[in-house]
Amino acid sequence: MKILSMNFTNLWNSEHPLVVNRIAQIVQSQNPPALHLEKAYGRLAALLPAVNTIAVQEKRNVLSAVLSELDNERDALLGVLISQSRTLSRVNLPSTTQAAVLIDALFDKHGRDMAQANYTSETQRISGLLTDLQLSENAAAIATLNLGQVVDRLFLVNSEFASRFMERNANEAAMPMVDVRAIRREADAAIHFLFKAIEFCASEYENLDYTPLISQINELVAYYKAQIKARQSRRQSGANVSTEPPIATV
């Protein structure tokens, strides 16, 4: 009985650790020493701590992408507040001019270049702006200019940014950058070595039953091969598969 072949390079970084750990779990559950697989399994098991750092780094990469999106949105919201208050402060409209002058002055205080500041500085300066905007006179001015929704959204986005930024920094402090490609190559080699060992032992030790082990591995491999093929078909059809969630493990 043969183990199905699979190109593990087609797995995303978020999927690879899940598959490797699942293979290790399947083999470990079948008592590797009893099946003469202790050495081959041990080679893979020794790599699991390194493989699991891939998941940590991938989460960090995802957080970086989220931060970039949040930063772009808050920059756009700031742009609306700055341009609207500046424009309306320069026209003579009794109902809005004084309110616009008041809000425009806040950007003289906090800086019109907030969007160009580094992440930490921009977050702090926006927080200071939002604190001033909560003052009754400024809040009334924002209501007069119909910019309440913009301010509310800016508060939510800036708060989310601050939280995600702290989370990413904590991850970076806890786990240094790793060579994901090197780890994946070594893990893939260990898996192929393990599969070959299983097939060899299955033919060599006829008194032992390797069918449950091989069947479970083949079920896992077949599932991922089908999911990857479907994803590749969607990509070829023009779908942006990068926005899809990772393939769930079984």
Backbone bond lengths (Angstrom), bond angles and torsions (degrees), N, CA, C in turn:
res aa  C-N    CA-C-N  psi(-1)  N-CA   C-N-CA  omega(-1)  CA-C   N-CA-C  phi
1 M - - - 1.470 - - 1.524 108.80 -
2 K 1.337 115.70 126.01 1.452 121.00 -176.22 1.530 111.38 -97.46
3 I 1.337 114.53 152.40 1.459 120.73 173.27 1.525 107.99 -89.58
4 L 1.313 116.60 134.53 1.454 121.36 179.96 1.525 110.62 -60.78
5 S 1.317 116.03 140.65 1.469 120.11 177.33 1.522 109.92 -81.97
6 M 1.330 115.52 151.11 1.457 120.14 -179.86 1.519 109.15 -152.97
7 N 1.328 116.11 139.19 1.456 121.49 175.94 1.527 108.11 -90.97
8 F 1.317 116.36 99.96 1.457 120.81 -175.42 1.522 112.84 -68.79
9 T 1.334 117.68 -14.05 1.468 119.89 179.48 1.520 111.29 -69.33
10 N 1.338 117.24 -15.95 1.467 120.25 178.63 1.523 112.64 -78.89
11 L 1.319 116.48 -8.61 1.460 120.25 177.31 1.524 110.02 -78.40
12 W 1.324 116.64 141.89 1.466 120.51 173.50 1.526 108.87 -72.07
13 N 1.318 115.83 161.13 1.468 119.62 178.07 1.523 111.62 -60.56
14 S 1.314 117.19 -30.02 1.463 120.59 178.78 1.526 111.49 -74.39
15 E 1.325 117.72 -19.45 1.464 122.35 -177.73 1.521 112.63 -97.55
16 H 1.320 116.18 -34.44 1.465 120.90 -173.65 1.532 113.20 -54.27
17 P 1.347 119.68 -50.19 1.477 118.74 -179.76 1.525 112.77 -60.69
18 L 1.329 117.35 -33.84 1.462 120.57 179.75 1.526 111.03 -64.62
19 V 1.329 115.75 -43.73 1.467 120.24 -178.88 1.527 110.65 -67.89
20 V 1.321 116.77 -45.02 1.469 120.43 -178.99 1.526 110.11 -61.76
21 N 1.322 116.94 -45.34 1.466 119.82 179.41 1.519 111.68 -64.99
22 R 1.317 116.59 -36.39 1.466 119.24 -179.98 1.523 110.61 -67.67
23 I 1.332 117.30 -39.83 1.469 120.30 176.53 1.524 109.76 -61.91
24 A 1.325 116.22 -44.07 1.463 120.09 179.45 1.526 111.09 -61.59
25 Q 1.330 116.96 -39.82 1.468 121.07 179.02 1.522 111.34 -64.05
26 I 1.334 115.26 -42.36 1.471 119.52 -179.56 1.532 110.35 -61.78
27 V 1.332 116.12 -46.90 1.469 119.73 -178.09 1.523 110.32 -67.51
28 Q 1.307 117.01 -43.48 1.465 120.65 -179.05 1.532 111.36 -61.00
29 S 1.339 116.80 -34.82 1.464 120.45 -178.65 1.525 112.72 -68.98
30 Q 1.325 117.35 -16.44 1.469 121.56 -177.44 1.536 112.74 -99.26
31 N 1.342 116.71 11.77 1.472 121.81 176.94 1.526 111.70 62.48
32 P 1.337 117.23 75.45 1.469 121.77 -176.84 1.528 115.22 -51.33
33 P 1.351 119.92 -43.10 1.473 118.07 -179.44 1.529 112.55 -59.63
34 A 1.327 115.72 -38.34 1.468 118.97 -178.45 1.523 111.55 -67.20
35 L 1.340 116.42 -23.80 1.463 121.03 -179.40 1.526 111.53 -101.55
36 H 1.337 116.20 11.86 1.470 121.86 179.64 1.536 112.25 62.30
37 L 1.305 114.99 34.06 1.471 120.80 -177.49 1.527 112.15 -116.22
38 E 1.322 115.93 13.77 1.462 118.89 -174.17 1.533 112.06 -59.52
39 K 1.320 117.57 -43.76 1.464 121.02 -178.21 1.525 111.29 -67.76
40 A 1.311 117.43 -47.86 1.463 120.95 -178.33 1.526 111.31 -65.36
41 Y 1.325 115.71 -41.11 1.460 119.04 177.71 1.529 110.67 -67.87
42 G 1.323 116.29 -40.65 1.462 120.22 -179.79 1.514 112.58 -60.45
43 R 1.331 116.82 -34.83 1.469 120.50 178.22 1.524 110.23 -61.99
44 L 1.339 116.66 -43.14 1.459 120.38 178.81 1.530 111.03 -71.29
45 A 1.312 117.04 -43.99 1.470 121.15 -177.61 1.526 111.26 -59.62
46 A 1.334 116.17 -35.70 1.465 119.97 -179.36 1.516 112.06 -65.89
47 L 1.327 116.96 -22.04 1.463 121.40 -178.14 1.530 113.19 -90.85
48 L 1.322 117.60 -10.34 1.467 119.98 -174.59 1.527 113.67 -58.94
49 P 1.342 120.45 -41.86 1.472 118.60 177.14 1.522 112.71 -57.39
50 A 1.336 116.76 -41.90 1.470 120.18 178.47 1.528 110.42 -67.88
51 V 1.328 117.23 -40.85 1.463 120.99 179.44 1.529 110.45 -60.47
52 N 1.311 116.32 -39.09 1.461 119.95 -177.76 1.524 112.60 -69.53
53 T 1.339 117.76 -19.93 1.468 119.18 175.20 1.527 110.77 -69.64
54 I 1.334 117.04 -21.43 1.466 120.25 177.05 1.524 109.43 -62.64
55 A 1.325 116.19 -42.43 1.460 120.29 -179.50 1.522 110.57 -63.51
56 V 1.342 116.58 -40.06 1.463 120.56 179.01 1.524 110.20 -63.88
57 Q 1.323 116.22 -45.06 1.464 119.90 -179.21 1.527 110.96 -67.57
58 E 1.316 116.80 -36.52 1.465 119.57 178.99 1.527 109.82 -65.37
59 K 1.328 117.04 -38.44 1.460 119.93 177.07 1.518 109.81 -62.65
60 R 1.334 115.93 -39.40 1.461 120.46 178.58 1.526 110.18 -63.79
61 N 1.339 117.18 -39.88 1.461 120.66 178.14 1.521 111.25 -64.60
62 V 1.331 116.10 -39.97 1.458 120.75 177.95 1.523 110.11 -63.31
63 L 1.334 116.41 -42.11 1.458 120.43 179.28 1.528 110.73 -63.00
64 S 1.321 116.77 -38.73 1.461 120.29 178.82 1.527 110.55 -62.59
65 A 1.332 116.49 -40.09 1.461 120.27 178.49 1.526 111.03 -66.61
66 V 1.329 116.02 -39.92 1.465 120.64 178.26 1.524 110.14 -63.96
67 L 1.334 115.99 -42.17 1.458 120.18 178.97 1.526 111.28 -61.11
68 S 1.312 116.49 -41.20 1.460 120.44 179.70 1.528 110.67 -62.40
69 E 1.329 117.05 -42.67 1.462 120.88 178.92 1.523 111.36 -64.92
70 L 1.334 116.51 -44.02 1.463 120.12 178.94 1.522 111.20 -64.27
71 D 1.319 116.37 -39.79 1.468 120.37 179.80 1.526 110.30 -64.51
72 N 1.317 117.15 -41.68 1.463 120.17 178.30 1.526 111.04 -62.45
73 E 1.324 116.19 -39.23 1.467 119.07 -178.54 1.523 111.14 -68.90
74 R 1.340 117.13 -43.52 1.466 117.34 -179.27 1.526 111.27 -68.49
75 D 1.339 117.27 -31.27 1.460 120.25 175.08 1.530 110.36 -62.51
76 A 1.340 115.99 -41.76 1.464 120.76 179.08 1.527 111.01 -65.14
77 L 1.321 116.28 -40.89 1.468 120.35 178.93 1.523 111.05 -65.27
78 L 1.326 116.21 -41.45 1.461 119.40 175.66 1.528 110.54 -60.47
79 G 1.329 115.55 -40.97 1.463 120.17 179.78 1.514 111.92 -59.03
80 V 1.337 116.36 -40.32 1.462 120.58 178.43 1.530 110.41 -63.26
81 L 1.329 116.48 -47.59 1.472 120.08 -178.78 1.523 111.50 -63.02
82 I 1.315 116.31 -43.72 1.466 120.42 -177.97 1.527 110.92 -66.38
83 S 1.325 116.68 -47.92 1.469 119.60 -175.95 1.521 111.66 -69.12
84 Q 1.324 116.93 -41.06 1.460 120.33 -178.89 1.523 111.71 -65.96
85 S 1.326 116.78 -46.90 1.459 119.55 -178.67 1.524 110.80 -67.12
86 R 1.317 117.81 -38.95 1.461 120.35 -179.97 1.535 110.74 -67.37
87 T 1.319 116.41 -44.65 1.466 119.88 -178.60 1.529 111.38 -63.75
88 L 1.329 116.11 -47.86 1.464 119.78 -177.13 1.523 112.48 -71.44
89 S 1.310 117.09 -21.83 1.468 119.13 177.79 1.525 111.87 -74.65
90 R 1.319 116.36 -15.42 1.468 120.78 -175.54 1.531 112.93 -101.31
91 V 1.310 117.32 0.14 1.464 120.50 177.42 1.527 109.30 -115.13
92 N 1.289 115.96 153.49 1.465 121.12 -175.54 1.522 110.30 -94.24
93 L 1.333 114.78 82.51 1.460 121.26 176.05 1.519 107.78 -120.61
94 P 1.315 117.29 107.50 1.473 120.85 -174.19 1.524 114.20 -52.99
95 S 1.324 117.08 -31.95 1.466 119.71 -175.51 1.523 113.62 -77.30
96 T 1.338 117.66 -20.96 1.462 119.29 -173.71 1.527 115.58 -130.83
97 T 1.317 118.33 -19.07 1.467 119.78 -171.38 1.518 112.48 -59.47
98 Q 1.332 117.38 -48.45 1.462 119.76 -177.47 1.533 111.42 -62.96
99 A 1.336 116.32 -39.07 1.462 120.06 178.19 1.523 110.40 -64.97
100 A 1.327 116.63 -40.50 1.464 120.80 179.92 1.520 111.32 -65.77
101 V 1.331 116.53 -40.66 1.477 120.77 178.18 1.525 110.01 -60.66
102 L 1.310 116.60 -40.37 1.462 121.70 -179.26 1.527 111.41 -63.40
103 I 1.324 116.44 -46.50 1.468 120.63 -178.91 1.519 110.18 -71.18
104 D 1.329 116.36 -39.72 1.468 119.96 179.74 1.529 110.73 -59.45
105 A 1.310 116.46 -35.42 1.465 120.55 -179.59 1.531 111.90 -65.73
106 L 1.332 116.34 -27.32 1.463 119.28 178.72 1.532 111.22 -65.70
107 F 1.322 116.85 -29.85 1.463 119.24 178.87 1.525 111.64 -78.66
108 D 1.339 116.12 -20.23 1.461 118.27 169.12 1.529 109.40 -68.80
109 K 1.319 116.03 -34.14 1.465 121.58 -179.19 1.533 111.86 -75.32
110 H 1.307 116.57 -48.14 1.468 120.70 -173.56 1.528 113.37 -93.76
111 G 1.333 116.23 -14.25 1.462 119.85 177.40 1.512 112.82 100.30
112 R 1.319 114.86 133.14 1.455 119.86 177.54 1.530 111.76 -84.37
113 D 1.318 115.34 -3.43 1.467 120.40 -177.92 1.521 112.54 -101.65
114 M 1.314 117.39 20.43 1.468 120.44 -178.35 1.521 112.45 -54.96
115 A 1.328 116.47 -39.46 1.464 120.47 -177.22 1.521 112.41 -66.32
116 Q 1.324 117.24 -18.83 1.465 120.68 179.86 1.531 112.25 -93.43
117 A 1.324 116.99 -6.43 1.466 120.78 -178.46 1.524 110.38 -75.88
118 N 1.336 116.45 164.11 1.461 119.44 176.23 1.524 110.16 -68.51
119 Y 1.326 115.89 167.53 1.461 120.40 -174.00 1.529 112.71 -53.00
120 T 1.322 117.07 -48.66 1.460 120.51 -175.83 1.514 111.38 -65.39
121 S 1.315 116.57 -47.19 1.462 121.06 -178.77 1.520 111.29 -63.37
122 E 1.322 116.92 -44.42 1.461 119.31 -179.14 1.520 111.51 -63.07
123 T 1.313 116.38 -41.89 1.466 120.26 179.28 1.526 110.82 -60.34
124 Q 1.319 116.82 -45.00 1.468 121.05 -179.78 1.526 111.88 -66.12
125 R 1.326 116.43 -41.20 1.467 119.98 -177.66 1.530 111.42 -70.46
126 I 1.328 116.58 -36.50 1.463 119.08 175.67 1.527 109.99 -65.83
127 S 1.320 116.21 -40.00 1.469 119.79 178.30 1.525 110.50 -60.30
128 G 1.342 116.32 -41.31 1.460 120.06 177.51 1.519 111.67 -64.31
129 L 1.330 116.78 -41.17 1.466 121.24 177.34 1.518 110.83 -61.53
130 L 1.325 115.97 -45.82 1.464 120.25 -178.48 1.524 111.56 -64.59
131 T 1.317 116.67 -35.06 1.463 119.80 176.10 1.521 110.50 -62.18
132 D 1.329 117.14 -43.90 1.465 120.66 178.09 1.524 111.55 -65.68
133 L 1.322 116.16 -35.64 1.461 119.54 -178.92 1.523 112.39 -69.13
134 Q 1.323 117.66 -15.43 1.458 121.09 177.91 1.525 112.03 -81.23
135 L 1.326 117.31 -15.99 1.467 120.27 177.11 1.521 109.50 -61.35
136 S 1.302 117.06 142.45 1.466 121.24 -170.39 1.520 113.43 -54.74
137 E 1.312 117.70 -44.80 1.458 120.46 -178.53 1.530 111.45 -63.58
138 N 1.333 115.81 -42.49 1.466 119.95 179.87 1.523 111.73 -71.25
139 A 1.335 116.12 -38.45 1.462 120.23 178.11 1.527 110.55 -61.94
140 A 1.335 116.26 -39.10 1.466 120.19 177.74 1.526 110.66 -65.70
141 A 1.319 116.06 -37.38 1.461 120.32 179.07 1.531 110.81 -66.10
142 I 1.311 116.46 -41.54 1.463 120.55 177.80 1.525 110.43 -61.95
143 A 1.334 116.57 -39.97 1.463 120.22 178.37 1.525 110.44 -65.06
144 T 1.322 116.91 -40.11 1.466 121.30 179.19 1.522 110.96 -61.75
145 L 1.320 116.36 -36.75 1.463 121.70 -178.42 1.529 112.69 -86.12
146 N 1.328 116.12 0.82 1.481 121.14 -178.85 1.532 112.15 57.43
147 L 1.327 116.20 40.68 1.461 121.33 -179.71 1.534 112.21 -112.10
148 G 1.325 115.70 15.75 1.463 119.68 -177.46 1.514 113.20 -60.94
149 Q 1.333 117.36 -41.19 1.458 120.30 -179.49 1.523 111.27 -66.29
150 V 1.329 116.11 -35.54 1.469 119.79 178.66 1.522 109.97 -65.34
151 V 1.325 116.80 -44.35 1.464 121.23 -179.84 1.524 110.40 -65.34
152 D 1.324 117.08 -43.47 1.473 120.34 179.18 1.526 111.09 -61.08
153 R 1.320 116.28 -42.04 1.465 119.87 179.60 1.516 110.75 -67.36
154 L 1.328 116.97 -39.33 1.461 120.49 178.53 1.528 110.40 -61.78
155 F 1.315 117.00 -38.98 1.474 120.16 178.01 1.525 110.54 -62.65
156 L 1.329 117.02 -45.67 1.467 120.51 -178.81 1.528 111.51 -65.22
157 V 1.324 116.30 -45.02 1.468 120.19 -177.49 1.519 110.70 -66.66
158 N 1.322 117.58 -42.17 1.470 120.14 -179.30 1.533 111.40 -66.87
159 S 1.322 116.47 -37.12 1.466 120.43 177.68 1.524 110.85 -66.35
160 E 1.339 116.47 -42.65 1.461 120.87 178.10 1.520 110.46 -64.54
161 F 1.329 116.13 -40.16 1.461 120.14 178.79 1.528 110.15 -61.00
162 A 1.324 117.03 -46.72 1.464 120.92 -178.55 1.524 111.08 -60.07
163 S 1.333 116.55 -41.12 1.459 120.92 -179.70 1.525 111.65 -66.65
164 R 1.332 116.84 -46.04 1.467 120.51 -179.38 1.530 111.37 -68.68
165 F 1.316 117.14 -33.24 1.456 121.23 179.03 1.528 110.46 -64.99
166 M 1.319 116.55 -42.15 1.466 121.04 177.21 1.527 110.75 -65.18
167 E 1.324 116.36 -38.62 1.467 120.61 179.43 1.524 110.61 -64.71
168 R 1.326 116.68 -43.86 1.469 119.61 179.16 1.523 111.20 -64.40
169 N 1.322 116.89 -41.96 1.467 120.02 179.67 1.522 111.65 -64.06
170 A 1.334 116.29 -36.26 1.465 119.90 177.90 1.520 110.41 -66.01
171 N 1.332 116.49 -39.96 1.467 120.55 177.94 1.517 111.09 -64.35
172 E 1.320 116.79 -41.08 1.456 120.67 -179.17 1.522 111.33 -66.60
173 A 1.335 115.92 -36.16 1.464 119.75 179.36 1.526 111.39 -70.14
174 A 1.337 115.49 -33.80 1.464 119.90 -176.46 1.520 112.77 -81.88
175 M 1.328 117.14 -26.23 1.454 120.16 -173.82 1.524 110.55 -140.14
176 P 1.323 118.23 114.43 1.466 120.30 177.76 1.524 111.03 -67.47
177 M 1.320 116.31 163.40 1.463 121.09 176.84 1.530 109.40 -62.90
178 V 1.322 115.39 143.04 1.464 120.58 -179.39 1.523 109.31 -125.18
179 D 1.326 115.49 161.70 1.461 121.43 177.48 1.524 107.97 -87.07
180 V 1.308 115.66 92.16 1.459 121.27 -174.42 1.526 111.29 -61.57
181 R 1.316 117.43 -42.80 1.465 120.18 -178.25 1.521 111.41 -62.06
182 A 1.316 116.22 -42.93 1.461 119.73 -179.49 1.533 110.81 -64.79
183 I 1.312 116.29 -42.40 1.469 120.21 179.59 1.520 110.48 -63.64
184 R 1.311 116.15 -43.22 1.460 119.67 -179.83 1.522 111.41 -64.91
185 R 1.323 117.25 -41.41 1.472 119.71 178.95 1.523 110.73 -61.49
186 E 1.319 116.67 -43.45 1.463 119.99 -178.64 1.521 111.05 -67.62
187 A 1.320 116.79 -40.52 1.465 120.11 179.21 1.529 110.85 -66.86
188 D 1.320 116.81 -41.75 1.469 120.10 179.21 1.527 110.98 -62.91
189 A 1.335 116.08 -39.62 1.470 120.00 177.84 1.521 110.38 -63.52
190 A 1.343 116.15 -39.56 1.466 120.18 179.67 1.526 111.03 -66.53
191 I 1.334 116.47 -37.35 1.466 119.94 178.14 1.526 110.53 -66.07
192 H 1.327 117.08 -45.35 1.468 119.85 179.03 1.532 110.83 -62.72
193 F 1.322 116.70 -38.06 1.460 120.69 177.00 1.526 110.11 -63.74
194 L 1.329 115.97 -42.40 1.461 120.83 179.13 1.526 110.90 -63.91
195 F 1.328 117.23 -44.11 1.462 120.52 179.87 1.529 111.25 -62.03
196 K 1.325 116.55 -42.44 1.460 120.23 178.33 1.529 110.66 -63.82
197 A 1.331 115.54 -38.82 1.463 119.68 179.19 1.519 110.85 -64.76
198 I 1.334 116.59 -40.01 1.461 120.70 178.87 1.529 110.27 -62.92
199 E 1.315 115.96 -46.18 1.463 119.83 -179.42 1.521 110.99 -64.59
200 F 1.317 117.02 -40.22 1.462 120.44 178.72 1.523 110.48 -63.82
201 C 1.330 115.81 -48.43 1.469 119.40 -177.65 1.524 111.20 -65.34
202 A 1.327 116.78 -34.53 1.470 120.05 179.31 1.526 110.96 -62.76
203 S 1.332 116.75 -33.47 1.472 120.17 178.67 1.522 111.95 -85.70
204 E 1.336 116.30 -25.59 1.459 121.08 -175.65 1.526 112.20 -84.24
205 Y 1.331 116.74 -40.32 1.472 121.15 -176.16 1.524 109.12 -108.14
206 E 1.309 115.72 83.70 1.461 120.97 -175.24 1.519 112.62 -69.72
207 N 1.329 116.45 -16.67 1.469 119.48 179.96 1.534 112.03 -82.49
208 L 1.341 117.07 -8.27 1.467 121.07 179.12 1.522 109.77 -107.13
209 D 1.327 115.29 145.91 1.463 120.85 -176.57 1.535 110.11 -99.58
210 Y 1.314 116.10 108.41 1.467 121.63 179.12 1.532 111.44 -98.30
211 T 1.328 116.65 -0.10 1.466 120.06 -175.82 1.528 112.95 -60.35
212 P 1.346 120.05 -45.95 1.477 118.67 179.08 1.525 112.86 -59.04
213 L 1.329 116.13 -40.95 1.461 120.33 -179.53 1.525 110.70 -64.87
214 I 1.325 116.71 -50.74 1.460 120.79 -177.70 1.528 110.92 -64.85
215 S 1.313 116.94 -36.73 1.464 120.49 -179.88 1.526 111.37 -64.38
216 Q 1.321 116.15 -42.54 1.478 119.67 179.50 1.527 111.11 -65.98
217 I 1.329 116.23 -41.44 1.467 119.55 178.45 1.521 110.11 -64.27
218 N 1.318 116.74 -44.34 1.461 120.28 -179.29 1.530 112.01 -64.52
219 E 1.309 116.42 -34.80 1.472 119.88 177.22 1.527 110.01 -63.20
220 L 1.329 115.87 -43.59 1.460 120.93 179.18 1.528 110.71 -65.13
221 V 1.329 116.32 -48.20 1.463 121.03 -177.85 1.527 110.68 -63.05
222 A 1.317 117.08 -43.76 1.469 120.81 -179.41 1.525 110.76 -61.42
223 Y 1.311 116.09 -40.07 1.470 120.57 179.70 1.524 110.55 -61.70
224 Y 1.326 116.87 -49.00 1.462 120.13 -177.99 1.516 112.20 -68.98
225 K 1.311 117.12 -36.66 1.466 119.44 177.75 1.535 110.39 -62.25
226 A 1.323 116.34 -41.13 1.460 120.35 179.76 1.528 110.97 -66.54
227 Q 1.341 116.02 -42.22 1.462 120.14 -179.82 1.529 111.40 -65.97
228 I 1.326 116.08 -41.20 1.473 120.62 179.45 1.532 110.34 -66.18
229 K 1.339 116.73 -42.06 1.466 120.16 178.68 1.521 110.85 -61.53
230 A 1.329 116.14 -40.83 1.465 120.16 179.25 1.525 110.56 -65.29
231 R 1.326 116.28 -39.11 1.468 120.27 179.44 1.529 110.77 -66.36
232 Q 1.319 115.89 -41.11 1.465 119.67 178.26 1.522 110.87 -64.06
233 S 1.326 117.65 -36.77 1.468 121.33 177.56 1.523 110.65 -65.05
234 R 1.338 116.18 -40.80 1.472 119.60 178.57 1.523 110.25 -64.53
235 R 1.334 116.24 -39.34 1.466 120.05 179.07 1.533 110.07 -63.45
236 Q 1.315 116.42 -44.26 1.464 120.68 -179.64 1.522 112.21 -65.41
237 S 1.332 115.21 -23.88 1.467 119.91 178.08 1.523 112.21 -85.40
238 G 1.329 116.02 -0.49 1.457 119.82 176.73 1.511 115.28 103.53
239 A 1.320 117.82 0.51 1.462 120.28 -179.50 1.524 111.05 -73.40
240 N 1.319 115.81 145.96 1.464 121.42 176.45 1.526 108.12 -88.89
241 V 1.317 116.18 85.11 1.466 120.39 -173.99 1.527 112.31 -70.99
242 S 1.335 117.42 -13.91 1.462 119.44 -178.85 1.526 111.85 -65.36
243 T 1.338 116.59 -19.22 1.454 120.21 179.38 1.523 111.91 -89.70
244 E 1.317 116.74 -4.71 1.461 120.15 -178.94 1.534 110.68 -78.72
245 P 1.326 116.85 154.11 1.470 118.71 175.47 1.527 110.07 -70.89
246 P 1.332 117.89 157.78 1.465 120.38 176.94 1.527 111.08 -61.73
247 I 1.317 114.95 158.74 1.463 120.18 176.13 1.528 108.36 -66.20
248 A 1.312 115.53 128.38 1.467 120.12 -179.36 1.517 109.32 -73.87
249 T 1.336 116.33 143.50 1.451 120.12 178.62 1.519 110.49 -78.62
250 V 1.334 115.59 163.50 1.473 120.99 -179.14 1.517 109.31 -122.79
